Amino acid sequence: MVNLGSAIPSSPGYIGVYHYLAVLALSLWTPDKNAALAYAIGTHALNMIANVGLGSFYLSREGLSLRSLNTNT
């Protein structure tokens, strides 16, 4: 459900849309919306940390930086 919801245009990082759809999907198994929201926030944070961390690692491995990728200069 969350992956289908990512097709909806939303804010950067899917903040809000991801959490709402995760709570909605988890409501089938747990009636506690607070636990579902905590799970959604935790999984979203881990996903973002993994994406940014791996991206930064491989960027530095190639000898690049974010500043060197700027095409405006």
C-alpha positions in Angstrom: 0.0 0.0 0.0 2.8 2.4 0.8 4.6 1.7 -2.5 1.4 2.3 -4.4 1.0 5.6 -2.5 4.4 6.7 -3.6 2.9 7.2 -7.0 0.9 10.1 -5.6 2.7 13.5 -6.0 3.7 14.6 -2.5 6.3 16.4 -0.5 10.0 15.5 -0.8 10.7 12.3 1.0 7.0 11.3 1.1 6.7 12.8 4.6 3.1 12.5 5.7 1.9 10.4 2.8 4.2 7.5 3.8 3.1 7.7 7.4 -0.6 8.0 6.7 -0.6 5.0 4.3 1.5 2.9 6.6 -0.9 3.6 9.5 -3.9 2.8 7.2 -2.3 -0.5 6.0 -1.4 -1.5 9.6 -4.9 -0.8 10.8 -5.8 -4.2 9.4 -3.6 -6.0 12.0 -3.4 -3.6 14.9 -6.1 -1.3 16.4 -3.5 0.8 18.1 -2.8 3.8 15.8 0.0 5.0 18.0 1.9 1.8 17.6 1.3 1.9 13.8 2.5 5.5 13.6 5.6 4.7 15.7 6.4 1.8 13.3 5.8 4.1 10.3 8.1 6.8 11.6 10.8 4.2 12.5 10.8 2.4 9.2 10.8 5.7 7.3 13.7 7.0 9.3 15.7 3.7 8.8 14.9 3.8 5.0 16.0 7.5 4.7 19.2 6.9 6.8 20.1 3.8 4.6 19.5 5.8 1.4 21.5 8.8 2.4 24.2 6.8 4.1 24.8 4.5 1.1 24.6 7.4 -1.3 27.1 9.4 0.6 29.4 6.3 0.9 29.4 5.6 -2.8 29.7 9.3 -3.7 32.9 9.6 -1.5 34.1 6.2 -2.9 34.1 7.8 -6.4 36.0 10.7 -5.1 33.1 13.1 -5.5 31.3 15.5 -3.2 27.9 17.2 -3.3 29.7 20.5 -4.0 31.5 19.0 -7.0 28.1 17.9 -8.4 26.8 21.4 -8.5 26.3 22.3 -12.2 25.6 26.0 -11.6 29.3 26.9 -11.0 
